[in-house]
Structures are given as structure tokens and as C-alpha cells.
């Protein structure tokens, strides 16, 4: 009986030690993978934000040039005050 109990204790220690080392290393790998995933997510968000900012700048510049051309072009005032910019089809 004592040998059986001692053997069960030994097997329990070995299984516990092995399980802890396997799950401990797996946990560390999972944590490292999550750290990398957060880093990638941050970089992707930054790249996307830069692209959207570039697109907004492009649209703003286009709108500013359009407005500048509209203000600079002479207007026709033949229809009693109804002004149409020159160069456009009626």
C-alpha cells in the first residue's frame, strides 16, 4: 500500500510538472501572439488614418480650387439677375 501511494504521488508530481510546463509555455506564446496582434492592429489603424487624411486633403484641395475658379470667372447677367458661370452649357 505504501509503495502504491508513493507511486501515485510520484506520477502526480510528474504529470503536474509536465502539465504546468506545457501550459505555462503555451500561455506565454499566446500572450506574445496577442502583443504582436495589437502592434499590427495599431500599425494598420495608423496607415488607414493616413490614407483617409490624404484623401480628405485631396478633396479639400479640389474643392478649394473649384471655389477659386468659380469666384474668378465672370458671370452672365442677361436674364435679369440670373447668373450662370461662363463656360457651362445652359
C-alpha positions in Angstrom: 0.0 0.0 0.0 2.8 2.5 0.8 4.5 1.7 -2.5 1.3 2.2 -4.4 0.7 5.5 -2.6 4.3 6.6 -3.2 4.0 5.7 -6.9 0.7 7.6 -7.3 2.3 10.6 -5.6 5.3 10.4 -8.0 3.1 10.1 -11.0 1.0 13.0 -9.8 4.1 15.2 -9.4 5.4 14.3 -12.9 2.1 14.9 -14.5 1.6 18.2 -12.7 5.1 19.3 -13.5 4.8 18.4 -17.2 1.3 19.9 -17.5 2.5 23.2 -15.9 5.5 23.5 -18.1 3.5 22.8 -21.2 0.6 25.1 -20.4 2.9 27.8 -19.0 4.9 27.9 -22.3 1.6 27.8 -24.3 0.3 30.7 -22.3 3.5 32.7 -22.9 3.2 32.0 -26.7 -0.5 33.1 -26.6 0.5 36.4 -24.8 3.2 37.1 -27.3 0.9 36.4 -30.2 -1.6 38.9 -28.7 1.1 41.5 -28.2 2.0 41.1 -31.9 -1.6 41.3 -32.9 -2.1 44.6 -31.0 1.0 46.0 -32.6 -0.2 45.0 -36.1 -3.6 46.5 -35.4 -2.1 49.8 -34.2 0.0 50.0 -37.4 -2.9 49.2 -39.7 -5.1 51.8 -38.0 -2.3 54.4 -38.4 -1.9 53.5 -42.1 -5.6 53.7 -42.7 -5.9 57.0 -40.9 -3.0 58.4 -43.0 -4.8 57.3 -46.2 -8.1 58.8 -45.1 -6.3 62.1 -44.2 -4.6 62.1 -47.6 -8.0 61.6 -49.3 -9.6 64.4 -47.3 -6.7 66.7 -48.2 -7.2 65.8 -51.9 -10.9 66.5 -51.7 -10.4 69.8 -49.8 -7.8 70.9 -52.3 -10.1 70.1 -55.2 -13.0 72.0 -53.5 -10.8 75.0 -52.8 -9.6 75.1 -56.5 -13.2 74.8 -57.7 -14.4 77.6 -55.4 -11.5 79.8 -56.5 -12.3 79.2 -60.2 -16.0 79.9 -59.6 -15.2 83.2 -57.9 -12.7 84.2 -60.6 -14.9 83.5 -63.6 -17.1 86.4 -64.9 -20.9 85.9 -64.7 -23.5 86.5 -67.4 -26.3 88.8 -66.2 -28.5 88.8 -69.2 -31.6 87.1 -67.7 -32.5 89.8 -65.2 -30.1 88.8 -62.5 -30.0 85.0 -63.1 -26.3 84.5 -63.2 -24.7 81.5 -64.9 -21.0 81.0 -64.9 -19.3 81.2 -68.4 -18.2 78.0 -70.0 -21.1 75.9 -68.8 -23.9 74.6 -71.0 -27.3 76.0 -70.2 
